[in-house]
Structure formats: structure tokens, C-alpha cells
Amino acid sequence: MTVSHPEPAGSPRTLHIPRYLILFIGALIAVGPLSLDAYLPAMPAMAAAFGVGIVRLNTTISVYLVGYGLGVFFGGSFSDQVGRKRVGLIGLTVFTLASLSIGFAHTVEQVQWLRFVQAIGGGFSTVICMAMVRDVYAVEELGRRMAMVTLVMLASPVVAPTLGAALLRFGWPSIFFFKAAYAGSLATYYATSVPETRPGEWRNLSVLATLRQCVQVIARKDENGRHPITIAISLALGAGVFMTFLTNAAFAYIQYFGVSPTHFPLYFGCGVVGMIAANIYSMGHLNPRNAPAFFRLGLAVQLVAAVSLVAIVLAGPSIWPVVACVAVIVAAFGLAGPAGSSTYIRHYDRLAGSASSLYTTMFFSLGAILGWVTGMFFDGTLRPMVLTMLVSCVASNACAFLTGATMSRRGQHGEATRAAGQT
């Protein structure tokens, strides 16, 4: 296919878009989940190797989330200024080098610092994905295309822990060497086969401009006087529910319930299968008119499951009811995520990179904060984890309700028309 967009100077340019671009974007955005999920089965082995407790290893996840948030905050805006491809290739290069270095680390402190650097590279390379979709596809296609990207991305939380458990027999460093090879392969393909979807120049790079762009994203209103950024806040809180579990998954399943690292991916992957099913459904049914309803429904189901999870844990948990509730929580976000992100991003064209960076920054920063909270109140039980998940879920639903995430048919049509004509 071809796509036309203005050069910085204003002359039209038509690019040939590779047939498998959407698969590449999905593989690129999977760098983030792959880096989080692949080493979860290895955390007990890493803790033993470094002579620390597994809760100490949990901080390497929180540190990654902080660095990733910084990477996407600046990376998205920089891609609006200097081009998506430059930012993506820099990010993949940093991620590759940091992953290699982690494989040679001797202390948990070294892993923490290198994870921070790795995360910045991951943020740079993945934040451009939502913006690339907005660059190339029509507004009416965004919901379906977002669902397709998410579907490709969601294979990684199923495959990554299984892959990590398989590589663990060669030692935990092999997991990070694999991440380096994966990112390096993507960088090679990007450099040789994928054109720039939004050209820019190095002279346009400006941190001050980045901050101005973020202010513009926050200040933008729809025709009803509502701020689309509130949709991103609600989405980030909803994602924080799963990110809280992700931070504590190794403790919950391996240490608390006694699941072996080999079987850990089976329990961890249950929710992801549900999320994949929800995304497949979204691909066939999501459109600008029903997206707000999908968004609210997903968050409501997530809330019911979070309440049930708290009740189960307080009554004395057994593993399968916990797995079932977590699976529903994750699957429900598979319904809310594509609907909310497509509703949010369609309000932005020129600022798609900045809008994507703000959303993703909130997504991972909240995950880091919530993971830190559960560690601070850690008492050897699942109560801190599930109560934190419930609070985040309640806040997400309250934000969606109070900020008018549901819109009238007239408002939805008007916003789609308005977004299509933005420059």
C-alpha cells in the first residue's frame, strides 16, 4: 500500500508501505512485554545467584517501568520532531547493548542500573508504534488496526515466560542474550525494509518543544469540551491493575503457591489467552461508534473480577480461583485497551507521537508506583497485591465515569470527522 503525507517543507510525498508493516509494528511493540515477562521464571534463580530475596529482584521490574516511562515520554515527542525511524533505531540499539551487558552483570545493583538503560531504549523503540499506526491508516481503521497490533503484541506474554523457562537451563544470562538478538534483528529489518512514516530533521530536536507538545496534548478538547487525555488516565489506571500483578507474579505463583518455574508460564499465560480472544473480537466489531461502550464494559468487568479476587484472598486463597480472577482482569483489559486507545489517539494527528508518549508514560509509571506500593506493604501474603489492584481498578472506573468516557452517537461522529481533518 502507499501513504501520502507532507514533508516538513510541505511538499507531498508518497511512500510504499510494506505488506507486513502491521506485523512489524506488533513485533516492535512486543519488545516491552518481552523484556518484562521473559525473565519472570528466572527471578528465583537470579535472586539465588546474587544472594538476595526475590522481593529485591522485584525492584528490577519497578526500575524498568520508571526508565520505560521516561523513554516513551521523550521518545514520542522526539519522533514527532526528527522522525519515527531515527528514534526507533536509536532505541533498539540502546536496548540491544544494555541487554547484552545485563547478561554479564555480577550484582543486583548492576542489573537495576542496566535495566533502567535498557528500559529507556525500549521506550524509544516502542512508543513510535501507536504513532506509526496513526501516520499510515485512516481514522476509521484505527480501532481495527490497533486491535491487530495488540493481538500480535499479546503473543509475547504467552511465549516469553515459556521461552524464559526453556532458556533457564542454559543459565539466566541466556534470556538477556536472546532479548539482545531479538532487538538487533528488528533494528536490521527496520533499517533496511521499513520507510519513514513521518519525516523530520535533526535540527527540529528540542526538549522545550517536547514539553510544549505535551501541554498541547493535555489541553486539547473534543467538541463536547472534554479532554481526551482523561481517557488515557483511565486506561493507565486500568493497565495498572495488571501491572501490579505482573510485578508480583513470580512471588505469587512460584513462592506463595509453590509453582515450579517450568510450569509458571502455564498459569501466567491463562489471562493472556483471554486477552487475545478479546482482541480478536475487537478486530471484527470495534468501530468509532461503539468504542466508548467497549471501553466502559471492559473496565466494569475488570472491577467485578478485582472485587472477587480480594474476596477470595481474604477468605483464604487457593491457586485456581486466583488464576481465574486474574485471567478475567487481563482479558477485560483486552476489550478496554484497543477501544480506549483508538478513542484517545484519533483526536491527534500532528501530535500523535506526543499523545502516545504521554499515555504510555502514565501506563508504565503507574505500574512502577503500584509495584513499589505492594513492596512497601509486603507481608508475605497476597493481600497487599490484590488490595492495590482493587484500588487501581476503582480509580480507573471512576475516572472513566466522571470524565464522560461514553459519548453520544452525534459526538462520536463529530469527533471522527474532526479528527480526520486535523493537521
Protein Blocks (a to p, Z undefined) as FASTA:
>chain_A
ZZddddfkopacdddddfklmmmmmmmmmmmmmmmmmmmmmmmmmmmmnopafklmmmmm
mmmmmmmmmmmmmmmmmmmmnojklmmmmmmmmmmmmmmmmmmpcbfklmmmmmmmmmmm
mmmmmmmmmmmmmmmmcfklmmmmmmmmmmmmmmmmmmmmmmmmmmmmnojklmmmmmmm
mmmmmmmmmmmmpccfbdcdfklgcfklmmmmmmmmmmpccfkopafklmmmmmmmmmmm
mmmmmmmmmmmmmmmnopafklmmmmmmmmmmmmmmmmmmmmmmgcfklmmmmmmmmmmm
mmmmmmmmmmmmmnopafklmmmmmmmmmmmmmmmmmmmmmmmmmmpcklmmmmmmmmmm
mmmmmmmmmmmmmmmmgghiaklmmmmmmmmmmmmmmmmmmnopaccfklmmmmmmmmmm
pZZ
